[in-house]
Amino acid sequence: QVQLVESGGGLVQPGGSLRLSCAASGFTLDADAIAWFRQAPGKEREGVSCISSSDGHTDYRNSVKGRFTISTDNAKNTVDLQMHSLKPDDTAVYYCAAGAGCSSWYLLRPDTFGSWGQGTQVTVSS
C-alpha cells in the first residue's frame, strides 16, 4: 500500500523560504510521478509541480516558476519542494500525490493521482 507523508510546512514571512518533503513508502520512485498540489480555503485544489521518477522531467504552474524547485532524493525516497520568494497567495495546504505522469496536463487533473498524503499547512504572512 502506498503511503505519502508530507512535512516542512509552517509560518513564514513574505519573501521567505520553506522546504517541503514528501516521504513515500510502499513503492519505489522509479515507476511513477509525484506531484505537489495545494488548496487554499474556498478554492479548488491546484497543481503546483510534478516530477517524473523515470526520467526526472519536471513541470510547474506558471505562478511558481523560478521560485519553486522540485527534486527527488532516491536514497531517502522523498520528493522535496523548495520554495523561495514566498507570497501570501502561496498560503494553502500542500499535498503530495502519486500518479501516472508529469506534465502541465497532469497538474490540471488531480483526479488522475491515486495516492495522497494528509497535507501540510503553509502560511505566508507578516
ChimeraX commands (.cxc) that place a marker at each C-alpha (Angstrom):
marker #1 position 0.00,0.00,0.00 radius 0.5
marker #1 position 1.34,3.40,-0.98 radius 0.5
marker #1 position 1.78,5.87,1.82 radius 0.5
marker #1 position 2.79,9.50,1.43 radius 0.5
marker #1 position 3.65,11.77,4.34 radius 0.5
marker #1 position 4.33,15.49,3.94 radius 0.5
marker #1 position 6.41,17.61,6.28 radius 0.5
marker #1 position 8.07,21.01,6.40 radius 0.5
marker #1 position 5.14,23.37,6.40 radius 0.5
marker #1 position 4.87,26.36,8.69 radius 0.5
marker #1 position 4.52,30.10,9.00 radius 0.5
marker #1 position 6.88,32.28,7.01 radius 0.5
marker #1 position 7.03,35.97,6.16 radius 0.5
marker #1 position 6.57,37.18,2.59 radius 0.5
marker #1 position 9.81,36.75,0.69 radius 0.5
marker #1 position 10.87,33.86,2.88 radius 0.5
marker #1 position 11.62,30.23,2.05 radius 0.5
marker #1 position 10.36,26.80,3.06 radius 0.5
marker #1 position 11.27,23.29,2.04 radius 0.5
marker #1 position 8.53,20.67,1.93 radius 0.5
marker #1 position 9.29,16.98,1.91 radius 0.5
marker #1 position 7.14,14.06,0.80 radius 0.5
marker #1 position 8.22,10.71,2.20 radius 0.5
marker #1 position 6.99,7.72,0.22 radius 0.5
marker #1 position 6.72,4.13,1.32 radius 0.5
marker #1 position 5.16,1.05,-0.16 radius 0.5
marker #1 position 6.60,1.59,-3.65 radius 0.5
marker #1 position 9.80,2.79,-5.26 radius 0.5
marker #1 position 10.07,6.11,-7.01 radius 0.5
marker #1 position 11.33,4.70,-10.29 radius 0.5
marker #1 position 7.94,3.90,-11.80 radius 0.5
marker #1 position 5.61,6.79,-11.01 radius 0.5
marker #1 position 5.34,10.54,-10.97 radius 0.5
marker #1 position 4.99,12.57,-7.80 radius 0.5
marker #1 position 3.24,15.91,-7.74 radius 0.5
marker #1 position 2.62,18.67,-5.26 radius 0.5
marker #1 position -0.85,20.18,-5.13 radius 0.5
marker #1 position -2.20,22.91,-2.90 radius 0.5
marker #1 position -5.59,24.02,-1.74 radius 0.5
marker #1 position -6.44,27.34,-0.16 radius 0.5
marker #1 position -9.67,27.91,1.78 radius 0.5
marker #1 position -12.62,28.30,-0.58 radius 0.5
marker #1 position -10.54,27.44,-3.64 radius 0.5
marker #1 position -10.10,24.36,-5.77 radius 0.5
marker #1 position -7.09,22.12,-5.44 radius 0.5
marker #1 position -4.42,23.18,-7.93 radius 0.5
marker #1 position -1.29,21.53,-9.23 radius 0.5
marker #1 position 1.97,23.19,-8.22 radius 0.5
marker #1 position 4.73,20.98,-9.56 radius 0.5
marker #1 position 5.50,17.42,-10.55 radius 0.5
marker #1 position 8.46,15.20,-11.26 radius 0.5
marker #1 position 8.69,12.01,-13.25 radius 0.5
marker #1 position 10.56,9.35,-11.35 radius 0.5
marker #1 position 11.68,7.58,-14.55 radius 0.5
marker #1 position 13.43,10.45,-16.36 radius 0.5
marker #1 position 13.41,13.37,-13.93 radius 0.5
marker #1 position 11.15,15.51,-16.11 radius 0.5
marker #1 position 9.64,18.36,-14.10 radius 0.5
marker #1 position 6.79,20.78,-14.61 radius 0.5
marker #1 position 5.48,23.80,-12.71 radius 0.5
marker #1 position 2.45,26.01,-12.67 radius 0.5
marker #1 position 3.28,29.42,-14.11 radius 0.5
marker #1 position 2.88,31.33,-10.86 radius 0.5
marker #1 position 5.67,29.38,-9.13 radius 0.5
marker #1 position 8.18,29.08,-11.98 radius 0.5
marker #1 position 11.52,30.50,-10.95 radius 0.5
marker #1 position 10.58,30.38,-7.26 radius 0.5
marker #1 position 9.88,26.70,-6.56 radius 0.5
marker #1 position 12.10,23.71,-7.33 radius 0.5
marker #1 position 11.04,20.08,-7.12 radius 0.5
marker #1 position 13.61,17.33,-6.65 radius 0.5
marker #1 position 13.88,13.67,-5.77 radius 0.5
marker #1 position 16.13,12.05,-3.22 radius 0.5
marker #1 position 16.08,8.39,-4.22 radius 0.5
marker #1 position 18.20,7.33,-1.26 radius 0.5
marker #1 position 15.64,8.75,1.15 radius 0.5
marker #1 position 12.65,8.02,-1.10 radius 0.5
marker #1 position 11.47,11.59,-0.77 radius 0.5
marker #1 position 10.31,14.29,-3.16 radius 0.5
marker #1 position 11.11,17.78,-1.95 radius 0.5
marker #1 position 9.65,21.13,-2.91 radius 0.5
marker #1 position 12.00,24.05,-2.25 radius 0.5
marker #1 position 10.03,27.27,-2.15 radius 0.5
marker #1 position 11.64,30.72,-2.31 radius 0.5
marker #1 position 10.25,34.26,-2.52 radius 0.5
marker #1 position 7.02,33.12,-0.94 radius 0.5
marker #1 position 3.94,35.28,-1.33 radius 0.5
marker #1 position 0.69,35.46,0.65 radius 0.5
marker #1 position -1.02,33.86,-2.36 radius 0.5
marker #1 position 1.08,30.73,-1.74 radius 0.5
marker #1 position -0.77,30.17,1.53 radius 0.5
marker #1 position -2.52,26.80,1.35 radius 0.5
marker #1 position -2.44,23.22,2.49 radius 0.5
marker #1 position 0.13,21.46,0.34 radius 0.5
marker #1 position -0.36,17.81,-0.61 radius 0.5
marker #1 position 1.88,15.37,-2.39 radius 0.5
marker #1 position 0.35,12.74,-4.61 radius 0.5
marker #1 position 1.46,9.77,-6.69 radius 0.5
marker #1 position 0.24,9.43,-10.24 radius 0.5
marker #1 position 0.91,8.12,-13.71 radius 0.5
marker #1 position 2.68,11.06,-15.29 radius 0.5
marker #1 position 4.12,14.56,-15.04 radius 0.5
marker #1 position 3.09,17.34,-17.39 radius 0.5
marker #1 position 1.08,20.54,-17.38 radius 0.5
marker #1 position -1.94,18.39,-18.25 radius 0.5
marker #1 position -1.46,16.18,-15.21 radius 0.5
marker #1 position -1.17,19.24,-12.97 radius 0.5
marker #1 position -4.68,20.20,-14.09 radius 0.5
marker #1 position -6.03,16.74,-13.26 radius 0.5
marker #1 position -5.75,15.88,-9.56 radius 0.5
marker #1 position -8.28,13.10,-10.23 radius 0.5
marker #1 position -5.55,11.18,-12.07 radius 0.5
marker #1 position -3.47,10.89,-8.88 radius 0.5
marker #1 position -4.46,7.87,-6.84 radius 0.5
marker #1 position -2.48,8.23,-3.61 radius 0.5
marker #1 position -2.38,11.32,-1.44 radius 0.5
marker #1 position -0.70,12.46,1.73 radius 0.5
marker #1 position -2.51,14.17,4.59 radius 0.5
marker #1 position -1.20,17.64,3.71 radius 0.5
marker #1 position 0.96,20.24,5.41 radius 0.5
marker #1 position -0.05,23.84,6.06 radius 0.5
marker #1 position 1.98,26.67,4.54 radius 0.5
marker #1 position 1.11,30.16,5.74 radius 0.5
marker #1 position 2.80,33.22,4.27 radius 0.5
marker #1 position 2.04,36.25,6.37 radius 0.5
marker #1 position 3.72,39.18,8.07 radius 0.5
marker link #1:1,2 radius 0.2
marker link #1:2,3 radius 0.2
marker link #1:3,4 radius 0.2
marker link #1:4,5 radius 0.2
marker link #1:5,6 radius 0.2
marker link #1:6,7 radius 0.2
marker link #1:7,8 radius 0.2
marker link #1:8,9 radius 0.2
marker link #1:9,10 radius 0.2
marker link #1:10,11 radius 0.2
marker link #1:11,12 radius 0.2
marker link #1:12,13 radius 0.2
marker link #1:13,14 radius 0.2
marker link #1:14,15 radius 0.2
marker link #1:15,16 radius 0.2
marker link #1:16,17 radius 0.2
marker link #1:17,18 radius 0.2
marker link #1:18,19 radius 0.2
marker link #1:19,20 radius 0.2
marker link #1:20,21 radius 0.2
marker link #1:21,22 radius 0.2
marker link #1:22,23 radius 0.2
marker link #1:23,24 radius 0.2
marker link #1:24,25 radius 0.2
marker link #1:25,26 radius 0.2
marker link #1:26,27 radius 0.2
marker link #1:27,28 radius 0.2
marker link #1:28,29 radius 0.2
marker link #1:29,30 radius 0.2
marker link #1:30,31 radius 0.2
marker link #1:31,32 radius 0.2
marker link #1:32,33 radius 0.2
marker link #1:33,34 radius 0.2
marker link #1:34,35 radius 0.2
marker link #1:35,36 radius 0.2
marker link #1:36,37 radius 0.2
marker link #1:37,38 radius 0.2
marker link #1:38,39 radius 0.2
marker link #1:39,40 radius 0.2
marker link #1:40,41 radius 0.2
marker link #1:41,42 radius 0.2
marker link #1:42,43 radius 0.2
marker link #1:43,44 radius 0.2
marker link #1:44,45 radius 0.2
marker link #1:45,46 radius 0.2
marker link #1:46,47 radius 0.2
marker link #1:47,48 radius 0.2
marker link #1:48,49 radius 0.2
marker link #1:49,50 radius 0.2
marker link #1:50,51 radius 0.2
marker link #1:51,52 radius 0.2
marker link #1:52,53 radius 0.2
marker link #1:53,54 radius 0.2
marker link #1:54,55 radius 0.2
marker link #1:55,56 radius 0.2
marker link #1:56,57 radius 0.2
marker link #1:57,58 radius 0.2
marker link #1:58,59 radius 0.2
marker link #1:59,60 radius 0.2
marker link #1:60,61 radius 0.2
marker link #1:61,62 radius 0.2
marker link #1:62,63 radius 0.2
marker link #1:63,64 radius 0.2
marker link #1:64,65 radius 0.2
marker link #1:65,66 radius 0.2
marker link #1:66,67 radius 0.2
marker link #1:67,68 radius 0.2
marker link #1:68,69 radius 0.2
marker link #1:69,70 radius 0.2
marker link #1:70,71 radius 0.2
marker link #1:71,72 radius 0.2
marker link #1:72,73 radius 0.2
marker link #1:73,74 radius 0.2
marker link #1:74,75 radius 0.2
marker link #1:75,76 radius 0.2
marker link #1:76,77 radius 0.2
marker link #1:77,78 radius 0.2
marker link #1:78,79 radius 0.2
marker link #1:79,80 radius 0.2
marker link #1:80,81 radius 0.2
marker link #1:81,82 radius 0.2
marker link #1:82,83 radius 0.2
marker link #1:83,84 radius 0.2
marker link #1:84,85 radius 0.2
marker link #1:85,86 radius 0.2
marker link #1:86,87 radius 0.2
marker link #1:87,88 radius 0.2
marker link #1:88,89 radius 0.2
marker link #1:89,90 radius 0.2
marker link #1:90,91 radius 0.2
marker link #1:91,92 radius 0.2
marker link #1:92,93 radius 0.2
marker link #1:93,94 radius 0.2
marker link #1:94,95 radius 0.2
marker link #1:95,96 radius 0.2
marker link #1:96,97 radius 0.2
marker link #1:97,98 radius 0.2
marker link #1:98,99 radius 0.2
marker link #1:99,100 radius 0.2
marker link #1:100,101 radius 0.2
marker link #1:101,102 radius 0.2
marker link #1:102,103 radius 0.2
marker link #1:103,104 radius 0.2
marker link #1:104,105 radius 0.2
marker link #1:105,106 radius 0.2
marker link #1:106,107 radius 0.2
marker link #1:107,108 radius 0.2
marker link #1:108,109 radius 0.2
marker link #1:109,110 radius 0.2
marker link #1:110,111 radius 0.2
marker link #1:111,112 radius 0.2
marker link #1:112,113 radius 0.2
marker link #1:113,114 radius 0.2
marker link #1:114,115 radius 0.2
marker link #1:115,116 radius 0.2
marker link #1:116,117 radius 0.2
marker link #1:117,118 radius 0.2
marker link #1:118,119 radius 0.2
marker link #1:119,120 radius 0.2
marker link #1:120,121 radius 0.2
marker link #1:121,122 radius 0.2
marker link #1:122,123 radius 0.2
marker link #1:123,124 radius 0.2
marker link #1:124,125 radius 0.2
marker link #1:125,126 radius 0.2
view
